[in-house]
């Protein structure tokens, strides 16, 4: 059996960390006759797992799911994808900040135009984000209109006992609207490759079939030929 101090030393961490994970229910101590905490080899392996997952950026609630779930491989695979997407977004943000710092450094040699140029760059970036947000909002609104049109025509046919052609017409118009708003979204989408950092527009067929998250799509970059979750931007 190991004391808190011995466990911390074996895992190259602090006693406070061991106590914190114990309080959170991630570690389970046994009590000695003198009412002191004691940990077995199973707790040692558990703490090593926790520390490894923490270094990879996993949150404590996700780590708890991992170490308590019997289907660990399936859960871990899902959490790896989630963490990878998050880190890719953070990487993109960090690289954007680095580019901004390089820009600021260059502008130090021309302080007269510094404020104006900086404002233009910042406003341009903000407008791009705002346009993408508006585009997604528009997509949601049109989606609601399609739902109303489709279900409205179906309800009208069922309750009024009218011709099925009203539903068919509603269905056709819904398809037309869906096609137009989908293609419009595609026309305004641009993607950043996390591997070579190039911006590109995918083929429509690949774009429409791609696996996606709210801010990314899994696409093949035409520049480096790598398939990754690429960050969506407005064009």
PyMOL commands that set and color helices and strands:
alter all, ss='L'
color gray80, all
select helices_A, chain A and resi 4-10+15-23+41-55+60-68+72-107+114-160+165-187+204-209
alter helices_A, ss='H'
color red, helices_A
select strands_A, chain A and resi 30-31+37-38+189-192+199-200+216-220+227-234
alter strands_A, ss='S'
color yellow, strands_A
deselect
rebuild
show_as cartoon
